[in-house]
């Protein structure tokens, strides 16, 4: 990679580089046992080699069942988890060997909104302090600047600037999620990681928040990494979608293409298990046997083979390659 | 379908065409120091044996309180059932003594709750927990009790039940745990099974398996199923009839195809339009402005009126009538007929002053 430029932004790399590129990312957690010489007895392979790119102004969604590693991948991008192997490139620059200055600017550019607006907020902090906290990183901002930014952000998410002195308990779940979004907005980010941002909200509030997220994106032009398990939400929000199973991406494509032509048996099973939008819709059942294997004992070959209805003998031995089946539509399956 | 005759205050019921569960004008209030929450504010519905009904609503709509009321499990003394009738299998549940109710809970009516980890006790094995209800309701013990446990675990398709029943809840996966809860529920041959958000905590593929299982059990055991859910997808997949609840009242009641094809209440219509579709691309969701109303605030008119795209002057001032738009299809709305006829087209052409589509910022005051 090229050398970092003199300004604090991680703006190295060629202009054709995607904004964020994840290459062969692994995040493993050792499980240790024993009183003194803590031996590693197993390794939880939460993320086990995934690669994807997020372009400016786009929404990339990750779907998968619980335990597939989608949140861990997001945490690695947020630099909360340290990758065991592989790297995350921001504008062509590897974030793991960035300088302190660069990391600081990276952390301003990449923000996060989490699932539960009740546990993501400190009940003793006023909205003002909650929103301006990430702005403390930018030493050039005065206290008044920070407050002005916070008020502006509150207005952008549809709350009143006066709400700035209130405490979290004075707001409903939907409003709290708006405040969490305002906090992310305040530092003018380029990428926001949304980890199940609407799952804990009521149906009527979900639509409000999703529409708000879309409006903000079209006005301010940032990118989203959107993590969700509800497929309708994913179809509504995304440009591109990646499907994860047991720490690996099994399929990646442009959103509509994926919903119209799912290739991987796991994606097909996930779609067929989705609840119908109308009682007359009867989905073709692609049933997987049993439960997801433990991330400590990942099956050999293709990870899905013990459950896959289309499994062939060599699925158990050879790990399928990640290949482009039709332009822009990638999958890892021996069927293709 | 059913026959009811009223003689004074008493109902004369013809058993051969009796609905299994009849709830009439049920009212449960929750009192706090400052105010009273009319959590359940006049709920009426019927459920026939072997049928399934979905009770749909957002949080605070009173759907869970309704269920607790019919089981007489409301958290007294703060909450009180203040009126109405609940008739189950020809008997008035609200007139029963606590002891008689204990025989009905888990006996005639069983319930599956959302989180299997909290409904199971971590320090007892599965045999004990499933066996407990068998012991209490059927007075079985020893080998007969164990056989019964194995039989119910088999019914919910837990593999190798003779071995697995010795295991503790933490040794089961999430889906299997919920099956164990299901085994406890069906162990005493209930006639009515209530599923209160029973699959919400499960992953999509596990949820699909569980719903298929419930369908099979319903057929095998001729169970009546009452689904409490916020998800219209569950209703579409599982239910014959659907009741939509808002602020403690059932605002619409009809069969499942009707609600999807011709919703007659603006709330049901808006709720259906607010859910992103899996089978079609939606460009813009309809977002209902404001937040769900609860029973705390009493309004003179319709409680949905402040959020409604079609609200008229009188909607704010007068209680809406119960309109029967078709056989077995009722909605509590002044404009039910119009909504029924025109559906989402009406929503698209809703008056501009409400600006429901861009309501995110416009209506933030209500949120």
Boltz contact constraints between the chains, C-beta under 6 A:
constraints:
  - contact:
      token1: [A, 65]
      token2: [B, 203]
      max_distance: 6.0
  - contact:
      token1: [A, 66]
      token2: [B, 203]
      max_distance: 6.0
  - contact:
      token1: [A, 158]
      token2: [B, 360]
      max_distance: 6.0
  - contact:
      token1: [A, 158]
      token2: [B, 361]
      max_distance: 6.0
  - contact:
      token1: [A, 158]
      token2: [B, 364]
      max_distance: 6.0
  - contact:
      token1: [A, 159]
      token2: [B, 364]
      max_distance: 6.0
  - contact:
      token1: [A, 172]
      token2: [B, 291]
      max_distance: 6.0
  - contact:
      token1: [A, 174]
      token2: [B, 367]
      max_distance: 6.0
  - contact:
      token1: [A, 175]
      token2: [B, 367]
      max_distance: 6.0
  - contact:
      token1: [A, 202]
      token2: [B, 58]
      max_distance: 6.0
  - contact:
      token1: [A, 202]
      token2: [B, 59]
      max_distance: 6.0
  - contact:
      token1: [A, 202]
      token2: [B, 292]
      max_distance: 6.0
  - contact:
      token1: [A, 203]
      token2: [B, 58]
      max_distance: 6.0
  - contact:
      token1: [A, 203]
      token2: [B, 230]
      max_distance: 6.0
  - contact:
      token1: [A, 203]
      token2: [B, 271]
      max_distance: 6.0
  - contact:
      token1: [A, 203]
      token2: [B, 274]
      max_distance: 6.0
  - contact:
      token1: [A, 204]
      token2: [B, 274]
      max_distance: 6.0
  - contact:
      token1: [A, 204]
      token2: [B, 288]
      max_distance: 6.0
  - contact:
      token1: [A, 207]
      token2: [B, 274]
      max_distance: 6.0
  - contact:
      token1: [A, 207]
      token2: [B, 285]
      max_distance: 6.0
  - contact:
      token1: [A, 207]
      token2: [B, 287]
      max_distance: 6.0
  - contact:
      token1: [A, 208]
      token2: [B, 287]
      max_distance: 6.0
  - contact:
      token1: [A, 208]
      token2: [B, 360]
      max_distance: 6.0
  - contact:
      token1: [A, 211]
      token2: [B, 285]
      max_distance: 6.0
  - contact:
      token1: [A, 211]
      token2: [B, 287]
      max_distance: 6.0
  - contact:
      token1: [A, 211]
      token2: [B, 360]
      max_distance: 6.0
  - contact:
      token1: [A, 212]
      token2: [B, 360]
      max_distance: 6.0
  - contact:
      token1: [A, 231]
      token2: [B, 278]
      max_distance: 6.0
  - contact:
      token1: [A, 232]
      token2: [B, 276]
      max_distance: 6.0
  - contact:
      token1: [A, 232]
      token2: [B, 277]
      max_distance: 6.0
  - contact:
      token1: [A, 232]
      token2: [B, 278]
      max_distance: 6.0
  - contact:
      token1: [A, 233]
      token2: [B, 276]
      max_distance: 6.0
  - contact:
      token1: [A, 236]
      token2: [B, 276]
      max_distance: 6.0
  - contact:
      token1: [A, 236]
      token2: [B, 282]
      max_distance: 6.0
  - contact:
      token1: [A, 273]
      token2: [B, 204]
      max_distance: 6.0
  - contact:
      token1: [A, 273]
      token2: [B, 205]
      max_distance: 6.0
  - contact:
      token1: [A, 273]
      token2: [B, 208]
      max_distance: 6.0
  - contact:
      token1: [A, 274]
      token2: [B, 278]
      max_distance: 6.0
  - contact:
      token1: [A, 275]
      token2: [B, 233]
      max_distance: 6.0
  - contact:
      token1: [A, 275]
      token2: [B, 237]
      max_distance: 6.0
  - contact:
      token1: [A, 276]
      token2: [B, 236]
      max_distance: 6.0
  - contact:
      token1: [A, 276]
      token2: [B, 237]
      max_distance: 6.0
  - contact:
      token1: [A, 277]
      token2: [B, 277]
      max_distance: 6.0
  - contact:
      token1: [A, 277]
      token2: [B, 278]
      max_distance: 6.0
  - contact:
      token1: [A, 277]
      token2: [B, 279]
      max_distance: 6.0
  - contact:
      token1: [A, 278]
      token2: [B, 236]
      max_distance: 6.0
  - contact:
      token1: [A, 278]
      token2: [B, 260]
      max_distance: 6.0
  - contact:
      token1: [A, 279]
      token2: [B, 236]
      max_distance: 6.0
  - contact:
      token1: [A, 279]
      token2: [B, 256]
      max_distance: 6.0
  - contact:
      token1: [A, 279]
      token2: [B, 257]
      max_distance: 6.0
  - contact:
      token1: [A, 279]
      token2: [B, 260]
      max_distance: 6.0
  - contact:
      token1: [A, 288]
      token2: [B, 205]
      max_distance: 6.0
  - contact:
      token1: [A, 291]
      token2: [B, 173]
      max_distance: 6.0
